[in-house]
């Protein structure tokens, strides 16, 4: 059975025995346009570091689980686009995924800097059969501002490329929102996270070695020289005793000729020093990915600090949502709508957007509108819909009277 061309399977991890120098070498390769090493490293970070895995899962789920809607067109037009997206079913034999899975893939651009996928259009481009997700490591930016597909058999240095230029409307190209720059291969969170990972890994190794050497010292017993003979039955009895008491080694020495000391008390090993660094690094991971760390830090658990962190997270979600909305509207909704018979003679096009407003925020906005109405002011429905993220319509007089009568009954 042939292996699909959109997956990158490999044996040797780029993060194996990772050091800052090795990470820098990987980034230098990406700076020249070769994405393979950096993209693989980004995926491996979420596999090997529990803090990165947890925080990144939250960041992706924030978009994947966020409710969305289609607005901007007539009710019938909006329902047409909504049905087209919600009716897409994943298919394991063709490798096509649903719209919700595509949203998760688009969010991966925050970690890797970009995301490239294909749209499998139905007959006449009036429907969508599904989306195919491509690993970022299968693309290259060498001598190009846009990525091009190189295939799973291309070398790290770009040799043996199966070069395929991406084009609309079949291909989708999404970049991350990041204040550090517009270069996608430099803007992903993989860059700062990889350095934190290498230092955390080094400290964890030394921490484990310290626990093994000083917190769990090897048991030792001193015996008379007469018992030191391997043929001595008394020594054999002592060996059996030590084997029954321990499982990770022991020593038997001649006390007349040898003395063994274990520098446990005076070693200077401090478990708290290692733990404090690991906790510090974990906070940096959560701040990078989620913009806050109060969920994992007791010293930041007061209400005012948590409110600030929630605002930061809301801003990050809004930024991610705006980027995804722009890509979906321009690269999915627009060509789907233009190919639809319903677009004939229409001056408006449906628009995809996330519903980011919470119940408390909606209530605050409703109170403001009530205050404005009492002051004799009014706000157009279009403005209210834009601010609240909900379709706003006036209640017709007949429906309002009918509702009142039903309520009185």
Wavefront OBJ file of the C-alpha trace (Angstrom):
o trace
v 0.000 0.000 0.000
v 1.567 3.354 -0.992
v 2.314 5.933 1.704
v 0.527 9.252 1.303
v 2.623 12.163 0.118
v 1.303 14.585 2.723
v 2.911 12.863 5.734
v 6.551 13.060 6.787
v 7.659 9.869 8.512
v 11.228 9.545 9.695
v 13.261 7.564 12.229
v 15.891 9.880 13.721
v 14.487 12.701 15.852
v 15.959 16.158 15.317
v 15.574 16.792 19.059
v 17.709 13.787 20.017
v 20.499 14.917 22.368
v 19.441 18.510 21.711
v 21.808 21.306 22.709
v 21.641 25.066 22.048
v 24.335 24.694 19.367
v 22.383 21.939 17.613
v 19.219 24.057 17.763
v 21.090 27.005 16.279
v 22.287 24.803 13.426
v 18.682 23.738 12.750
v 17.537 27.362 12.675
v 20.377 28.337 10.347
v 19.147 25.677 7.936
v 15.641 27.171 8.088
v 17.031 30.657 7.535
v 18.224 29.410 4.141
v 14.733 28.197 3.268
v 14.970 24.504 4.244
v 12.076 23.839 6.607
v 12.529 20.117 7.213
v 14.669 20.135 10.381
v 12.898 23.051 12.049
v 9.421 21.690 11.293
v 10.331 18.267 12.656
v 11.830 19.849 15.765
v 8.626 21.824 16.393
v 6.488 18.691 16.274
v 8.864 16.797 18.550
v 8.766 19.501 21.233
v 5.071 18.793 21.802
v 5.873 15.087 22.088
v 8.744 15.258 24.565
v 8.037 18.170 26.915
v 4.844 17.849 29.007
v 4.594 21.595 29.690
v 4.849 22.473 25.994
v 2.393 19.703 25.125
v -0.171 20.897 27.673
v 0.060 24.610 26.866
v 0.053 24.036 23.113
v -3.014 21.784 23.348
v -4.871 24.621 25.089
v -3.802 27.145 22.427
v -5.010 24.888 19.595
v -8.221 23.895 21.371
v -9.104 27.563 21.901
v -9.558 27.916 18.130
v -10.822 24.412 17.355
v -13.543 24.582 20.029
v -14.526 28.195 19.368
v -18.052 28.499 17.913
v -18.283 30.124 14.491
v -20.945 31.474 12.196
v -21.548 32.734 8.679
v -22.781 36.314 8.387
v -22.864 39.096 5.818
v -25.246 37.586 3.287
v -28.928 36.778 3.305
v -30.213 34.033 5.580
v -30.368 31.593 2.662
v -26.884 32.508 1.448
v -25.377 32.123 4.901
v -27.010 28.741 5.368
v -25.640 27.573 2.012
v -22.040 28.314 3.064
v -22.588 26.906 6.553
v -23.985 23.637 5.183
v -21.089 23.380 2.732
v -18.572 23.529 5.605
v -20.440 21.448 8.184
v -21.342 18.680 5.737
v -17.691 17.818 5.069
v -17.006 14.408 6.569
v -13.514 12.975 7.208
v -12.513 10.023 5.072
v -9.707 7.722 6.190
v -9.273 6.053 2.807
v -8.830 9.315 0.892
v -6.998 11.126 3.680
v -9.441 14.047 3.612
v -10.352 15.771 6.884
v -13.214 17.932 8.101
v -13.365 21.716 8.391
v -12.790 21.539 12.152
v -9.589 19.548 11.607
v -8.480 22.147 9.082
v -8.875 24.875 11.713
v -6.475 22.955 13.969
v -3.989 22.695 11.125
v -4.202 26.431 10.439
v -3.491 27.085 14.111
v -0.286 25.045 13.838
v 1.154 28.044 11.991
v 1.549 29.742 15.376
v 4.117 27.090 16.302
v 5.758 26.498 12.910
v 5.237 29.870 11.239
v 3.054 28.662 8.364
v 0.521 26.048 7.345
v -0.075 24.691 3.832
v -2.999 22.436 2.896
v -5.144 21.595 -0.100
v -8.855 21.986 -0.771
v -10.450 19.074 -2.604
v -13.285 20.718 -4.533
v -16.456 18.981 -5.653
v -18.036 19.134 -9.075
v -17.916 22.652 -10.533
v -16.161 23.934 -7.414
v -19.627 24.479 -5.915
v -18.911 22.186 -2.965
v -15.952 20.917 -0.939
v -15.233 17.219 -0.511
v -12.632 17.778 2.196
v -9.195 19.100 3.033
v -5.802 17.420 2.944
v -3.348 18.359 5.695
v 0.331 18.562 4.737
v 3.278 18.431 7.139
v 5.262 21.669 6.988
v 8.528 19.733 6.654
v 7.534 18.771 3.104
v 7.896 22.362 1.861
v 10.813 24.641 1.097
v 11.297 28.413 0.866
v 14.687 28.319 -0.826
v 14.922 31.240 -3.279
v 11.189 31.836 -2.876
v 8.875 34.051 -0.826
v 6.198 31.360 -0.936
v 6.587 27.709 0.039
v 6.694 25.028 -2.610
v 6.098 21.312 -2.135
v 9.271 19.228 -2.289
v 7.979 15.789 -1.319
v 8.899 13.444 1.483
v 12.032 12.188 -0.290
v 13.770 15.549 -0.583
v 17.025 15.977 1.313
v 17.651 18.372 4.173
v 19.722 20.514 1.811
v 17.019 20.563 -0.859
v 18.401 17.770 -3.060
v 16.159 15.379 -5.000
v 13.250 17.777 -4.857
v 9.852 17.032 -6.305
v 9.146 20.727 -6.709
v 5.465 21.675 -6.912
v 4.408 25.326 -6.846
v 1.322 26.024 -4.732
v -1.574 27.846 -6.387
v -5.101 28.985 -5.559
v -7.800 27.840 -5.235
v -6.494 24.304 -4.688
v -3.790 25.187 -2.171
v -4.195 27.085 1.086
v -1.357 29.072 2.623
v -1.714 30.460 6.147
v 0.888 32.355 8.189
v 1.081 33.027 11.917
v 0.381 36.297 13.675
v 3.541 37.362 15.430
v 5.033 40.697 16.404
v 8.616 39.574 15.770
v 8.447 39.834 11.990
v 6.784 38.742 8.784
v 9.280 36.005 7.832
v 7.284 32.796 8.503
v 10.306 30.620 9.236
v 11.424 33.010 11.993
v 8.042 33.945 13.468
v 6.922 30.594 14.895
v 7.011 29.854 18.613
v 9.330 26.930 17.892
v 12.319 29.290 18.059
v 12.122 30.473 21.686
v 10.587 27.189 22.861
v 13.416 25.090 21.422
v 16.044 26.949 23.442
v 13.989 26.626 26.633
v 13.590 22.915 25.920
v 17.342 22.338 25.565
v 18.107 24.033 28.901
v 15.250 22.228 30.657
v 16.471 18.925 29.248
v 20.029 19.544 30.484
v 18.842 20.480 33.983
v 16.489 17.507 34.169
v 19.344 15.136 33.298
v 21.613 16.594 35.989
v 18.730 16.628 38.471
v 18.097 12.915 37.863
v 21.807 12.139 38.199
v 21.942 14.004 41.503
v 18.968 12.108 42.872
v 20.533 8.815 41.857
v 23.948 9.615 43.365
v 23.031 11.468 46.526
v 19.379 10.827 47.313
v 19.637 7.091 46.591
v 23.184 6.073 47.612
v 24.420 2.537 47.037
v 24.310 0.338 50.194
v 27.725 -0.944 51.368
v 28.819 -3.441 54.012
v 32.323 -3.973 55.474
v 33.390 -7.519 56.366
v 36.463 -9.158 57.902
v 39.208 -10.167 55.530
v 38.464 -13.805 56.219
v 34.990 -13.347 54.762
v 36.198 -11.549 51.660
v 36.999 -14.804 49.910
v 34.411 -15.544 47.231
v 34.307 -19.183 48.341
v 33.407 -18.275 51.927
v 29.887 -19.445 52.731
v 29.407 -16.592 55.222
v 30.103 -14.045 52.493
v 27.639 -15.806 50.231
v 25.012 -15.511 52.956
v 25.716 -11.764 53.235
v 25.385 -11.421 49.462
v 21.996 -13.155 49.522
v 20.903 -10.843 52.336
v 21.933 -7.687 50.421
v 20.286 -8.927 47.242
v 17.024 -9.414 49.093
v 17.212 -5.866 50.531
v 18.245 -3.967 47.415
v 17.448 -3.949 43.724
v 19.893 -1.452 42.202
v 23.306 -2.622 43.458
v 25.393 -2.908 46.639
v 29.040 -3.331 47.648
v 30.940 -5.681 50.000
v 34.443 -4.543 50.997
v 37.289 -5.778 53.220
v 37.240 -3.394 56.199
v 40.893 -4.136 57.011
v 42.157 -2.999 53.598
v 39.506 -0.656 52.259
v 37.093 2.075 53.393
v 34.300 3.496 51.265
v 32.620 6.793 52.037
v 29.556 8.278 50.372
v 29.574 12.101 50.352
v 25.817 12.348 50.731
v 25.700 14.829 53.583
v 28.458 17.106 52.251
v 27.776 16.805 48.538
v 26.240 20.258 48.167
v 23.493 18.761 46.013
v 20.320 20.855 46.272
v 17.179 19.431 44.749
v 15.378 22.736 45.325
v 17.844 24.572 43.081
v 17.067 22.277 40.162
v 13.331 22.345 40.844
v 13.258 26.142 40.962
v 14.868 26.373 37.525
v 12.489 23.786 36.062
v 9.519 25.718 37.469
v 10.918 28.977 36.114
v 11.332 27.453 32.641
v 7.811 26.030 32.773
v 6.421 29.496 33.493
v 8.263 30.873 30.463
v 6.692 28.147 28.312
v 3.177 29.014 29.466
v 3.821 32.725 28.991
v 5.088 32.184 25.459
v 2.214 29.961 24.378
v -0.707 31.215 26.477
v 0.428 34.654 27.571
v -0.011 33.762 31.249
v 1.003 31.257 33.896
v -1.524 31.659 36.716
v -3.069 28.282 35.876
v 0.161 26.536 36.815
v 1.567 28.877 39.456
v 0.165 29.332 42.959
v 1.971 32.643 43.508
v -0.014 34.225 40.660
v -3.408 32.902 41.712
v -4.907 36.111 43.133
v -8.008 37.435 41.401
v -6.611 40.661 39.933
v -3.608 38.891 38.398
v -5.841 36.161 36.983
v -8.087 38.798 35.389
v -5.103 40.400 33.680
v -3.945 37.003 32.424
v -7.436 36.244 31.113
v -7.413 39.515 29.182
v -4.049 38.607 27.669
v -5.334 35.191 26.667
v -8.450 36.795 25.162
v -6.251 39.120 23.092
v -4.173 36.183 21.865
v -7.318 34.238 20.939
v -8.695 37.270 19.083
v -5.403 37.632 17.199
v -5.361 33.940 16.234
v -9.042 34.107 15.267
v -8.559 37.174 13.045
v -5.725 35.485 11.156
v -7.717 32.275 10.626
v -10.844 34.214 9.616
v -8.901 36.123 6.955
v -7.481 32.923 5.471
v -10.819 31.084 5.509
v -12.724 34.004 3.961
v -10.191 34.705 1.209
v -9.153 31.152 0.334
v -12.290 29.077 1.034
v -15.443 31.185 1.319
v -14.661 33.559 -1.558
v -13.990 30.929 -4.287
v -16.841 28.734 -2.970
v -19.241 31.658 -3.116
v -18.108 32.857 -6.539
v -18.695 29.387 -8.000
v -22.154 29.171 -6.450
v -25.246 30.069 -8.510
v -26.500 32.037 -5.510
v -23.786 34.644 -6.035
v -25.381 35.794 -9.299
v -26.686 39.327 -8.918
v -25.658 39.529 -5.264
v -23.700 42.516 -3.990
v -22.878 40.913 -0.645
v -20.884 37.800 0.152
v -21.135 35.625 3.267
v -18.359 36.019 5.819
v -16.910 33.435 8.215
v -16.163 34.575 11.756
v -15.699 33.181 15.253
v -18.014 34.060 18.110
v -15.570 35.235 20.753
v -17.889 37.176 23.051
v -18.718 35.537 26.392
v -22.058 35.802 28.194
v -20.745 38.390 30.682
v -19.342 40.587 27.917
v -22.572 40.364 25.927
v -24.543 41.387 29.017
v -22.313 44.422 29.537
v -22.850 45.496 25.921
v -26.597 44.987 26.274
v -26.596 47.255 29.331
v -24.768 49.936 27.349
v -27.362 49.727 24.570
v -30.148 50.021 27.128
v -28.538 53.134 28.602
v -28.174 54.680 25.138
v -31.828 53.963 24.354
v -32.948 55.626 27.601
v -30.856 58.655 26.612
v -32.667 58.836 23.284
v -29.774 57.455 21.232
v -29.784 54.557 18.799
v -27.172 52.285 17.248
v -27.582 50.689 13.787
v -28.136 46.921 13.776
v -25.060 46.441 11.607
v -22.844 48.050 14.245
v -24.439 46.041 17.055
v -24.003 42.794 15.114
v -20.363 43.612 14.436
v -19.655 44.406 18.101
v -21.618 41.548 19.664
v -20.841 38.881 17.099
v -24.511 37.984 16.794
v -27.041 38.564 13.999
v -29.312 41.404 15.168
v -32.758 41.975 13.659
v -35.707 44.172 14.626
v -38.790 42.458 15.992
v -41.703 42.931 13.637
v -44.779 44.548 15.174
v -47.053 41.626 14.427
v -44.644 39.064 15.872
v -44.160 41.190 18.983
v -47.938 41.411 19.577
v -48.294 37.663 19.044
v -45.481 36.980 21.488
v -47.141 39.143 24.144
v -50.496 37.392 23.655
v -48.854 33.964 23.914
v -47.151 35.104 27.084
v -50.452 36.260 28.615
v -52.032 32.897 27.836
l 1 2 3 4 5 6 7 8 9 10 11 12 13 14 15 16 17 18 19 20 21 22 23 24 25 26 27 28 29 30 31 32 33 34 35 36 37 38 39 40 41 42 43 44 45 46 47 48 49 50 51 52 53 54 55 56 57 58 59 60 61 62 63 64 65 66 67 68 69 70 71 72 73 74 75 76 77 78 79 80 81 82 83 84 85 86 87 88 89 90 91 92 93 94 95 96 97 98 99 100 101 102 103 104 105 106 107 108 109 110 111 112 113 114 115 116 117 118 119 120 121 122 123 124 125 126 127 128 129 130 131 132 133 134 135 136 137 138 139 140 141 142 143 144 145 146 147 148 149 150 151 152 153 154 155 156 157 158 159 160 161 162 163 164 165 166 167 168 169 170 171 172 173 174 175 176 177 178 179 180 181 182 183 184 185 186 187 188 189 190 191 192 193 194 195 196 197 198 199 200 201 202 203 204 205 206 207 208 209 210 211 212 213 214 215 216 217 218 219 220 221 222 223 224 225 226 227 228 229 230 231 232 233 234 235 236 237 238 239 240 241 242 243 244 245 246 247 248 249 250 251 252 253 254 255 256 257 258 259 260 261 262 263 264 265 266 267 268 269 270 271 272 273 274 275 276 277 278 279 280 281 282 283 284 285 286 287 288 289 290 291 292 293 294 295 296 297 298 299 300 301 302 303 304 305 306 307 308 309 310 311 312 313 314 315 316 317 318 319 320 321 322 323 324 325 326 327 328 329 330 331 332 333 334 335 336 337 338 339 340 341 342 343 344 345 346 347 348 349 350 351 352 353 354 355 356 357 358 359 360 361 362 363 364 365 366 367 368 369 370 371 372 373 374 375 376 377 378 379 380 381 382 383 384 385 386 387 388 389 390 391 392 393 394 395 396 397 398 399 400 401 402 403 404 405 406 407 408 409
